[in-house]
Amino acid sequence: MGTQLNSLLNKIMALGGALSNSQTYRSELMKQLRCWIPFESACFTTVDPRTLLSTGAITDEDIEAIHDRLFEYEYLHSDYNHFHELANSMEKVATLSGATNGALNTSPRYLNVLQPAGFHDEMRAALVADGMCWGYLTIFRKEGQPFFSEEERQLLSSLAPFMASMLRDRSLPRSPMDGMDHMPEPGLLVLSETLDILSYNASARQWMSLLQDAEGMDAASLPRPLRAVCFRALSESSRGTAYSTGAHTRVRLSNGSFASIRACLLYGPDSLAKLAVTLEPANTTDMLPLISDALGLTERENEVISGILRGLSTKELAQSLFISPYTIQDHLKSIFVKTGVNSRRELIWQLHSKYSLSP
């Protein structure tokens, strides 16, 4: 096991250094992993670490065919190994066969989604680094294939933190490509409970195209991050499936900029719930938590940076946060170490030029 792990870990680390694009990295990683843990199909999703909602996924064709049903059972039904539960548990990797003690029929997801599609066991991993979740990985085996073994689960558990770190490093925003400064105006979509598009404005169509391009999807497909925020919004009205975070995710587009997607439920006289989805450029308030999470900043350090971006002095920061100026200075020293700068001016310049935040 040790030799196997070291060999695979070395390949994964080398792969991470060679490939900067998240989608390419995930695709190549799946090829490597399949050599050590045989599986039929996979779904590899990056997530917003604050809301645990999809920011984009790569899936095999047979999984894409049931992807909406998987979203439904993830957010709207009680079942085994929900990703948000794995992300907050001690064990970040679990198999369906292990959770059900081999009785797969006790899982509604298996009975109604996996088995009809010809799938048998599944192994899920919440990819967590330094307490923050950056992605989900699910691998599947077909009917007639053996359950995933405990040794295979332990192997993936050992690899998961390194995979999470790779995803985290690729999550940091970068300045958009030249000539890509003009983003669409805010877009608005209205969808039915079954995610059929009922109406939209012209900007929403542009945003949809950008999101589809980011995931390599065709024009007829609803982007996965948009599906995720819709199912999260629907879950808010379902018994026993309430989440502590809202229906919001931030998605990197192909041009390097970020989109902010939010969804909420609408109610009207026809008693049929509808979904309103807004799509707009991610602003500083949206992006600062993501940058903080990726750099390992604390919530207090995040508040200090937010104050610096608003132009507050050390005294004003101390007053606004109800702490002493000396404590502010301690936080600044920690922030400078984590961001690799030596002064406020350098910090503001880096946030503006490297991560595209407005000073």
C-alpha positions as CSV (number, residue, x, y, z in Angstrom):
1,M,0.0,0.0,0.0
2,G,2.8,2.4,0.9
3,T,4.7,1.9,-2.3
4,Q,1.5,2.1,-4.3
5,L,0.6,5.3,-2.6
6,N,4.0,7.0,-3.0
7,S,4.1,6.1,-6.7
8,L,0.6,7.5,-7.4
9,L,1.2,10.5,-5.2
10,N,4.4,11.4,-7.1
11,K,2.6,11.1,-10.4
12,I,-0.3,13.3,-9.2
13,M,2.1,15.9,-7.8
14,A,4.1,16.0,-11.1
15,L,0.8,16.2,-13.0
16,G,-0.2,19.2,-10.9
17,G,3.0,21.0,-11.7
18,A,2.7,20.5,-15.4
19,L,-0.9,21.4,-15.9
20,S,-2.3,24.8,-14.9
21,N,-5.8,24.4,-16.3
22,S,-8.3,22.8,-13.8
23,Q,-10.3,20.9,-16.4
24,T,-7.2,19.4,-18.0
25,Y,-5.7,18.6,-14.6
26,R,-8.9,16.8,-13.5
27,S,-9.1,14.8,-16.8
28,E,-5.5,13.7,-16.6
29,L,-5.8,12.8,-12.9
30,M,-8.7,10.5,-13.7
31,K,-6.5,8.7,-16.2
32,Q,-3.9,8.1,-13.6
33,L,-6.3,7.1,-10.8
34,R,-8.1,4.6,-13.1
35,C,-4.8,2.6,-13.3
36,W,-4.9,2.1,-9.6
37,I,-8.6,2.0,-8.7
38,P,-10.6,0.5,-11.6
39,F,-13.9,2.2,-12.3
40,E,-16.3,2.6,-15.1
41,S,-17.3,6.3,-15.0
42,A,-16.5,9.4,-13.0
43,C,-17.7,12.9,-12.1
44,F,-15.1,15.4,-10.9
45,T,-16.5,18.7,-9.7
46,T,-14.9,21.9,-8.4
47,V,-17.0,23.7,-5.7
48,D,-17.2,27.1,-4.1
49,P,-15.6,26.5,-0.7
50,R,-18.1,28.8,1.1
51,T,-21.4,27.3,-0.3
52,L,-20.1,23.9,-1.5
53,L,-21.9,24.4,-4.8
54,S,-20.6,23.3,-8.1
55,T,-18.4,25.7,-10.1
56,G,-18.0,23.3,-13.0
57,A,-17.6,19.5,-13.5
58,I,-16.1,17.0,-15.9
59,T,-18.3,14.0,-16.3
60,D,-18.4,10.9,-18.5
61,E,-21.2,10.7,-21.0
62,D,-23.2,8.1,-19.1
63,I,-23.0,10.1,-15.9
64,E,-24.0,13.3,-17.7
65,A,-27.2,11.5,-18.8
66,I,-28.3,11.1,-15.1
67,H,-26.6,14.3,-13.7
68,D,-29.9,16.1,-13.0
69,R,-31.2,13.2,-11.1
70,L,-28.0,13.0,-9.0
71,F,-28.4,16.7,-8.2
72,E,-32.0,16.0,-7.2
73,Y,-31.0,13.3,-4.8
74,E,-28.1,15.3,-3.5
75,Y,-30.2,18.3,-2.5
76,L,-33.8,17.2,-2.2
77,H,-33.8,13.6,-0.7
78,S,-32.3,11.9,2.4
79,D,-29.7,9.4,1.4
80,Y,-26.2,8.1,2.2
81,N,-22.9,10.0,1.8
82,H,-24.2,13.5,0.9
83,F,-21.2,15.6,-0.1
84,H,-21.8,18.4,2.4
85,E,-21.9,15.7,5.1
86,L,-18.6,14.1,3.9
87,A,-17.0,17.6,3.8
88,N,-17.8,18.1,7.5
89,S,-17.0,14.6,8.7
90,M,-13.8,13.0,9.9
91,E,-13.9,10.5,6.9
92,K,-13.9,12.4,3.7
93,V,-14.2,9.4,1.4
94,A,-17.0,6.8,1.6
95,T,-18.5,4.0,-0.6
96,L,-22.2,3.4,-1.0
97,S,-21.6,-0.3,-0.3
98,G,-19.8,0.5,2.9
99,A,-22.5,3.0,4.1
100,T,-25.3,0.5,3.4
101,N,-23.4,-2.5,4.7
102,G,-23.7,-4.0,1.2
103,A,-27.5,-3.5,1.0
104,L,-27.5,-1.0,-1.9
105,N,-31.3,-1.3,-2.1
106,T,-31.6,0.8,1.0
107,S,-30.3,3.8,-0.9
108,P,-33.0,5.8,-2.8
109,R,-30.3,7.1,-5.1
110,Y,-29.2,3.6,-6.0
111,L,-32.8,2.4,-6.6
112,N,-34.0,5.3,-8.6
113,V,-30.9,6.7,-10.3
114,L,-27.9,4.4,-10.3
115,Q,-29.4,0.9,-10.8
116,P,-31.7,2.0,-13.7
117,A,-28.6,3.4,-15.4
118,G,-26.7,0.2,-15.0
119,F,-24.5,1.3,-12.1
120,H,-23.6,-0.6,-9.0
121,D,-21.3,0.8,-6.3
122,E,-20.0,4.3,-6.1
123,M,-17.2,5.9,-4.1
124,R,-17.4,9.6,-3.1
125,A,-14.7,11.9,-1.9
126,A,-15.0,15.5,-0.5
127,L,-11.7,17.1,-1.4
128,V,-10.7,19.1,1.7
129,A,-7.5,21.1,2.3
130,D,-6.9,23.0,5.5
131,G,-10.5,22.7,6.5
132,M,-12.0,24.0,3.2
133,C,-13.6,21.9,0.6
134,W,-12.5,22.6,-3.1
135,G,-14.1,19.7,-5.0
136,Y,-16.1,16.5,-5.1
137,L,-15.1,13.3,-6.9
138,T,-17.4,10.3,-7.5
139,I,-16.3,7.1,-9.3
140,F,-18.7,4.4,-10.3
141,R,-18.7,0.7,-11.0
142,K,-21.2,-1.0,-13.3
143,E,-23.5,-3.9,-12.4
144,G,-21.6,-7.2,-12.2
145,Q,-18.4,-5.5,-11.0
146,P,-17.2,-5.9,-7.3
147,F,-17.8,-3.4,-4.6
148,F,-15.0,-0.9,-3.9
149,S,-12.7,-2.4,-1.3
150,E,-11.6,-0.8,2.0
151,E,-8.1,-0.7,0.6
152,E,-9.2,1.3,-2.4
153,R,-11.1,3.7,-0.1
154,Q,-8.1,4.2,2.1
155,L,-5.9,4.8,-1.0
156,L,-8.3,7.5,-2.3
157,S,-8.5,9.0,1.3
158,S,-4.7,9.3,1.3
159,L,-4.7,11.1,-2.0
160,A,-7.7,13.4,-1.4
161,P,-5.9,16.1,0.5
162,F,-3.2,16.5,-2.2
163,M,-5.9,16.6,-4.9
164,A,-7.7,19.3,-2.9
165,S,-4.6,21.4,-2.6
166,M,-4.1,21.2,-6.4
167,L,-7.7,22.4,-6.9
168,R,-7.2,25.2,-4.3
169,D,-4.1,26.4,-6.1
170,R,-6.1,26.6,-9.3
171,S,-9.0,28.4,-7.7
172,L,-7.2,31.7,-7.2
173,P,-8.5,34.4,-9.5
174,R,-6.1,35.9,-12.0
175,S,-6.3,39.0,-14.1
176,P,-8.5,38.4,-17.1
177,M,-7.0,38.1,-20.6
178,D,-6.4,41.3,-22.5
179,G,-9.5,42.5,-24.3
180,M,-11.9,40.7,-22.0
181,D,-12.8,43.6,-19.7
182,H,-16.3,44.1,-21.1
183,M,-18.6,41.6,-19.4
184,P,-22.3,41.3,-20.1
185,E,-24.8,43.3,-18.0
186,P,-26.4,41.4,-15.2
187,G,-28.6,38.6,-16.5
188,L,-31.9,37.2,-15.2
189,L,-33.5,33.8,-15.8
190,V,-36.8,32.5,-14.6
191,L,-37.1,28.7,-14.4
192,S,-39.7,26.2,-13.4
193,E,-39.2,23.7,-10.5
194,T,-38.1,21.2,-13.1
195,L,-35.5,23.6,-14.4
196,D,-37.2,24.5,-17.7
197,I,-36.3,28.0,-18.8
198,L,-39.5,30.1,-18.8
199,S,-38.1,33.5,-19.6
200,Y,-34.8,35.4,-19.7
201,N,-33.3,38.7,-20.7
202,A,-30.7,39.2,-23.4
203,S,-27.8,39.4,-21.0
204,A,-28.7,36.0,-19.5
205,R,-28.3,34.4,-22.9
206,Q,-24.7,35.8,-23.1
207,W,-23.9,34.6,-19.6
208,M,-25.3,31.1,-20.4
209,S,-23.0,31.0,-23.4
210,L,-20.0,32.0,-21.3
211,L,-20.8,29.3,-18.7
212,Q,-21.4,26.6,-21.3
213,D,-18.0,27.5,-22.9
214,A,-16.3,27.3,-19.6
215,E,-17.5,23.7,-19.2
216,G,-17.3,22.7,-22.9
217,M,-21.1,22.2,-23.0
218,D,-23.4,22.6,-26.0
219,A,-25.9,25.4,-26.2
220,A,-28.8,23.2,-25.3
221,S,-27.4,22.2,-21.9
222,L,-28.0,24.0,-18.7
223,P,-24.6,24.8,-17.0
224,R,-23.9,22.6,-14.0
225,P,-23.2,25.5,-11.6
226,L,-26.6,27.0,-12.5
227,R,-28.3,23.6,-11.9
228,A,-26.6,23.4,-8.5
229,V,-27.8,26.8,-7.3
230,C,-31.3,26.0,-8.4
231,F,-31.4,22.7,-6.5
232,R,-30.0,24.4,-3.5
233,A,-32.7,27.0,-3.7
234,L,-35.3,24.3,-4.1
235,S,-33.9,22.5,-1.0
236,E,-34.7,25.5,1.1
237,S,-38.4,24.6,0.9
238,S,-37.9,20.8,1.4
239,R,-38.1,19.2,4.8
240,G,-34.9,18.1,6.4
241,T,-32.6,19.4,3.6
242,A,-32.0,22.9,4.7
243,Y,-28.4,24.2,4.3
244,S,-26.5,26.8,6.3
245,T,-25.3,28.6,3.2
246,G,-27.2,30.2,0.4
247,A,-27.8,29.4,-3.2
248,H,-24.7,31.2,-4.5
249,T,-21.6,30.2,-6.4
250,R,-18.7,31.9,-8.1
251,V,-17.5,30.4,-11.4
252,R,-14.3,31.0,-13.3
253,L,-14.9,31.7,-17.0
254,S,-12.7,30.8,-19.9
255,N,-11.5,34.4,-20.1
256,G,-10.2,34.3,-16.5
257,S,-12.9,36.4,-15.0
258,F,-15.5,35.2,-12.5
259,A,-19.3,35.0,-12.7
260,S,-21.5,35.2,-9.6
261,I,-24.6,33.1,-9.8
262,R,-27.5,33.3,-7.3
263,A,-30.9,31.6,-7.2
264,C,-34.0,32.1,-5.1
265,L,-37.6,30.8,-5.0
266,L,-40.5,32.9,-6.4
267,Y,-44.1,32.3,-5.4
268,G,-47.2,33.6,-7.2
269,P,-50.9,33.2,-7.4
270,D,-50.7,30.0,-9.5
271,S,-49.1,28.3,-6.4
272,L,-46.3,26.9,-8.5
273,A,-42.9,27.8,-7.3
274,K,-40.5,29.3,-9.8
275,L,-36.8,30.0,-9.6
276,A,-35.1,33.4,-10.3
277,V,-31.5,33.2,-11.2
278,T,-29.2,36.2,-11.5
279,L,-25.9,36.1,-13.3
280,E,-23.4,39.0,-13.1
281,P,-19.7,39.7,-12.8
282,A,-18.3,38.8,-9.4
283,N,-17.4,41.9,-7.4
284,T,-14.9,42.4,-4.7
285,T,-17.3,41.3,-2.0
286,D,-17.8,38.1,-3.9
287,M,-14.2,37.4,-4.6
288,L,-12.4,38.4,-1.4
289,P,-13.6,35.3,0.6
290,L,-12.4,33.0,-2.2
291,I,-9.0,34.6,-2.2
292,S,-8.8,34.5,1.6
293,D,-9.7,30.8,1.6
294,A,-7.2,29.9,-1.1
295,L,-4.4,31.8,0.7
296,G,-5.3,30.4,4.1
297,L,-6.4,33.8,5.7
298,T,-8.6,33.8,8.8
299,E,-12.0,35.5,8.9
300,R,-10.5,38.4,10.9
301,E,-7.7,38.8,8.4
302,N,-10.3,38.9,5.7
303,E,-12.1,41.7,7.6
304,V,-8.8,43.6,7.9
305,I,-8.2,43.3,4.1
306,S,-11.7,44.5,3.4
307,G,-11.1,47.5,5.5
308,I,-7.8,48.3,3.8
309,L,-9.5,48.1,0.4
310,R,-12.0,50.7,1.8
311,G,-9.1,53.0,2.6
312,L,-9.3,52.7,6.4
313,S,-6.3,53.6,8.6
314,T,-5.0,51.3,11.4
315,K,-6.9,53.4,13.9
316,E,-10.1,53.3,11.9
317,L,-9.7,49.5,11.4
318,A,-9.3,49.0,15.1
319,Q,-12.4,51.0,15.9
320,S,-14.5,49.3,13.3
321,L,-13.5,45.8,14.4
322,F,-13.5,46.7,18.2
323,I,-9.9,45.6,18.7
324,S,-6.7,47.4,19.5
325,P,-4.3,49.0,16.9
326,Y,-1.6,46.6,18.1
327,T,-3.9,43.6,17.2
328,I,-4.4,45.1,13.8
329,Q,-0.7,45.3,13.3
330,D,-0.4,41.6,14.3
331,H,-3.0,40.7,11.7
332,L,-1.3,42.8,9.1
333,K,2.0,41.0,9.7
334,S,0.3,37.6,9.3
335,I,-1.4,38.8,6.1
336,F,1.9,40.1,4.6
337,V,3.5,36.7,5.3
338,K,0.7,34.7,3.7
339,T,0.4,37.0,0.6
340,G,4.2,37.5,0.2
341,V,4.2,41.3,0.5
342,N,5.8,43.8,2.8
343,S,3.4,46.7,3.0
344,R,-0.2,47.8,2.6
345,R,0.7,49.4,-0.8
346,E,2.1,46.1,-2.1
347,L,-0.9,44.3,-0.8
348,I,-3.4,46.6,-2.5
349,W,-1.3,46.4,-5.7
350,Q,-1.3,42.6,-5.6
351,L,-5.0,42.4,-5.0
352,H,-5.7,44.7,-7.8
353,S,-3.2,43.5,-10.4
354,K,-2.9,39.8,-9.7
355,Y,-6.4,39.0,-8.4
356,S,-8.4,41.7,-10.2
357,L,-9.8,43.3,-7.0
358,S,-10.6,47.0,-7.1
359,P,-8.4,49.0,-4.6
